Amino acid sequence: LLRQVFERKFPKRTPRPEARLRSDPRTDPEGVEASVRAGIEKTQEGYNAAKLPHRLRAWPPAGPLSVAGAAGVPVNVDEMDASAFGGSAGGLSPLAAALGERWVAQNRPVILRGALRGWPPLQRWSDSYLRSAVGGKAVPVRHSPQECEGGRLFGDPGRMQAYESSEVPLSELLDELSAPHPRYYAARLQLRRSLPELLADLDETHPAAALEGGPAAALGGCFGDPQAVNPVCYLGAGRQATPMHFDPSENLLCVVQGAKELTLFHPADTPNLYPAGERNSAAVYSLANLCDPADADRFPALAEARPLRALVREGDVLYLPCGWWHAVRGSEGRNLSVNYWFALHESKADARVEVDGIVARAAREAAALG
């Protein structure tokens, strides 16, 4: 439903995917200002459609936990040691209950260290296993990366269609990820559609598992309905990077191999992040490229934003709350993560903002028509 709402207003089909956005405030300040105004509107529509309460978009954040330091000064995301929690005797496990009460309810990110202990993919998804089980299957990959500081950016924040994609056999992808400068990055790989042979590994319960039945089953009670695309895999190497964006969903990011480093921003920082309103996508991307040091000068309001840093290692789970902006970079070696997206839990969602958003959008469209 959320994507349908977005795509009615922002159709997916782009007549000129290679077209450049109005992305340099030094040469086109009025164009960039108009794009950002539309981007802020689009971001708020995403929050409304997700039923994200206004109090969870405002600064300072609600709740007793510290979330960030001064503007421009990064601090680390909260962490919780999953091994400190015992098993479940029915209902939510102690770990899930703590996650829900202390972080999900406040829409605050946290890393669950070691939460994937005993999860079969960590032990099973070796190179030889993947080649044997699904090596001949075609998978979507992003290509044509841009060189950036300390890595390669797959996606162009200044292009109408941010990504260039194709399909290759998984075995070819694995070969490429072993090269010094990989040309491919497999992102948003829907396992149910492309590699269903791996699904059983995700749900299998191991006697030593910290999360019985896998992360989605053990922690899903903190959230609303799971998205139909779950589970989604990301497979890369060579410090691949993704442009800054936000997703209007709750997210569990589970690192199976390597590590992921994320720069996060609270929803209240949206005006400082130059959201692009021109791009036809359900996701909203920033015009600013955090991998390019020059963008700090091109986009001066970035200095007013309050970044958080999250280093998510093999065996960890990051709870990435609905609406938080994030730029992602993988480790130098091969890195693999499995993501699960959810709607907001009914106790957290505010249906009134969805209705208010629909009314406000209708009023704007009516005014535009004169």
N, C-alpha and C positions, 0 to 999 in steps of 0.2 A: 504493500500500500504506500509506504514511504517513497519508494522509487517511482511509483506511478504518479504521485503528487509532483515530485521534482520534474519528471520527464514530460509532464503536460506543459509545464512552464518553460522548461529548459530541454528541448528535444535532444535525444542522443545523437541523431544523425547530423553531422557537421558538413556543410557544403564544401568548405575549404579547410580540411584538417591541418594543413601546413601553414595556415595564415598566422601572422604574428599578432600577439595581443598588444594593447597599448600599455607597455610595461616599463617605460623609463620616465620617471617623474621629472628628470632634468630637461628632457627635450619635449615632452608632451604632458605637462602637469595637469592640464584640464582633462585630457583623455584618461589619465591614470586616476584622477579624482572621481570621474564618472564611473569607471570600472570598479573602483573600491566601494563607492556608494552602493552599487548594484550587488557587489560581493557581500557586503555587510547585510543587505536585505536578504540575499539568498541564504546566508548563514543562519539568520534568525528564523527564516522559514524552515530550515532543516531542524533547528532546535524545537520549533513549534510542532512540526510533524512528528518528532520523536517524543513529544509530551514532556520535554525537559523543563522543570519548574524554573521560574525566573530567579528564585533565590539561589539556584545552583549555577547560574550564569553570572552572578554579580560578584563584585570585589568589595571588601575582602570575603573569602569563602566562609561559609558557615562551619561551625564546629571548632573543637579545641586544638586540632592538629595544625602545626605550622606547614604552610604549603610552599612558600617561596620567600626569597630575600628581597633586597632592593631591586629596582628596575635594572635590567641588564646584567645582574649578578646571578649566575646559575647556582642552584642548590640541588642536592640529590633527592630523588624520589624516596618516599618511605619504604622500608623493608620489613618483612615479617618472616621469621624462621619457621617454615612449615613443620620441621621435625619436633617443635615444641608442643604440637597438638596431637592428641590421641585420636583413635578411631571413633566411629559413630555407632550408637546403639539404636538408631532410628531417627528420622528427620534429618535436619542439617547437621553435618559434622561440626565439631568445635572450630575447625579451621574455616569452614564455610560461614559459620555463624559470626566469627570474628571479622571476616572479610566483609560480610553484608552490613554489620552494624557500624564498623569503624571507618570503612572506606566507600563501599558502594552507596550507602545511604547519603553520604556527603559528596558523592561524585568526585572522589579523590583517588589518584593513582597509587598503586603499591606493588612492590615486587614480592612474590611469595618464593623465598629462597628454598630450593630443594623440593618443591612441591611435586615434581614429576618423578621422584625416586621410585624405581620399580616399574615405570610405565614402559610397556614393551617396545615402542618405537625407539627409545633411547638405546636399547641393547640390540635391537633387531635391524634397524634400517641402515645397514652398512652398504658400501658401494656394491659389493658382490650380491647382496640380497636384493637391492633395488634393480640391478641389471637383470638378475634372474627372474624376478617376479613381474616386472613391468618395463624392462628396458626397451622393448619394441613399441611401446605405446606413445602416440603423439601427444605432446603437451604444449600449451601456449607459452611463449617467451617474449620478453621485451628485449629490444636490441638497439643499436645505434646510441650507445651511451656517450655522454660528454665527460671529458676529463675534468676533474674538480680537485680541490685541495684534499689530498690524502685518499683519493678513491675515484669512483666513476659514478656519475649521476645518470640513472635510467629514468628519463623523463625530462621534458623541457618546460619550465614554468612559464616561458614566454610564448609558447606555441598553443594554438587553439585546441588541438588534440594532443595532450601532453605526451602520449606514449606511441611508439612505433612497435608493432607486434607481428609475430608470425608463429608457426608451429614447427617443432622439430621432434624427432624421437628422444625419449628420455635418455637413452644411452649416449646420444650426441651431446645433449646438455651436460651430462656428467663428465664427458671428455673435455668439453669446453671449460667447465668450472675448475679443471685441473691445470689449465693454461695460465701463464703469468698475468694476462690481462683479459679476463673473460669477456666475450662479446654478448653473452646472454644472461638474462635474469628471469627466472620463472616466478611470476607474482600472481596472486589471486588464482592459483591453480586449484580448481574445485575437485577434490578427490572423488566425490560421489559421481561426478560426470566423467572425469578423465582417467582416474586410477582407482576404481572401486575395489580392486584386489587388495588394497592396503587398509580398507576400512576396518576389517576385523582386528587388526593390530591395535587400533585406537581404543576399542571398547573392551578389549580383553583385560581381565583382572589378574594381577600377579600377586602372589602371597605377600611380597615385600612392598607392594605399591602404597604410596602415601595417600593417593586419591583413588578410592575404590571405584572401578568402572571407568576410569579416565577423568580428565579435568572437566569435560562438559557435564558428565553425570554427577560428579562430586560437588561441583561449584555452581551448576546451573540453577539451583534453587534460589540463588541470590538475584536472579534476573527474571525477565518475562520470557516470551516465546523465543526459541532459537530461530535464526534465519535459515531459510531453505538451502542456502548455498553452503552451509557448514558441512564438514570442516574444510578449511581453505589453507593451502600450503604455499610457503614462500621458500625458494631454494636459490641460493646465490653464492658468490665468492668474490674475492678481490676488493673488499670494502665497498660493495655496491651501495648506492644511496637512492632514496626516494624523495621527491619534492614534498615540501610541507603542505599538509592538508588536514582536514578533520573528517571523521565519520559520524553520522547521526545514530550511532548504535553503541551498546556496551560491547567491550572486546576483551577476550582472554587470549593473550599472545603467549604461546607455549614453545620454548626453545628446545629443540631436539638435538641439534648439533651446532657447534660454534657459539656465537654470541650476536646480540643485536644491541646497538646503542641508539637511544632515542633522545631527541630534544623535544620537550613537551611545553605547551602553553595553555593556561586556563582559558575557558571560553570568554572571560571578560577582556582578554587581550586582543580579541578579534580586530578592533579598530587599528591596532598597532602592527598588524601582520599583513596588511595589504591584500585582502582576499579578492580574487579576480571574479568579476561578475559576468564576464563575456563567455567563459568556457561552458560548453554544453555537456554537463556531467552531473550526476547525482552527488558526487563528491565536490567539495569546494577546495581549490588550491590557492596558495599564496603566490603573488607575483614575485616575491623575494626568494632568492636561492641561498639557503644557509651555507651551502658548500662554496660559495663565491665570496671571498672577503670584500670584494668591491661593492657588494650589495649593501653593506653596512652604511656606505656613503650614499648610495642611490636611494635607499629607503630609511631615512633617519629615524622614523618613529619606531623602528625595531629596537632602538636603544631603550625605549620606554617599556618594552615587554619584559615579563618576568619568567625566564626560562627555568625548567627543571631538567635534570639529566637522569637517565635511567640506563644502566648497563645490565642487560638481562642475559645471563649465562646459561649454558647447557643445563637442563634440569629445572630451570626457573619458570615461573609464570608471572607475567605482568598483567595486572588489571588496568586496562586503559579505558577510562570512563567516557561515556557519551559526550561528544562535543569538544573534547580536548584536541587542540592542534598538535601535530607531531610530524617530525622529520626523522627518517629511519636510516641507519647505516649498519651494514653487516660487517662481520669480522673479516680479516684477510683470508683465512682459510674457509673451507666450505661451511656455510651456515644454513640451517633448515629450521623453519618454525611452522607450527600449525596454529591457525587462528579460529576462534569461535566467536560469532557475533550474536547478540541478543537484543530484544526490545527491553525497555525499562520494566522493572518489577512494578506491579500494580500499586504497591505501597509507596513507590517513588514517583511514578508518572503523575502528571497533572493534566487531565483531559481538557481543562479549561483553556490552557494555552494553545492547544490544537485548534479549538473552536475560535478563539480570539485571532489566531493567525489566519484562518480561513476568511474571517470577516474582514480583517485588515487588508488582506490581499485583494479581496473582491472590491473593497473601497478604492484601493489604488488603481486597479484596472479600470474601474468605472470612471475615475477622475482622468485617467490617461485618454479615455475615449471621448472626453469632453462632456 
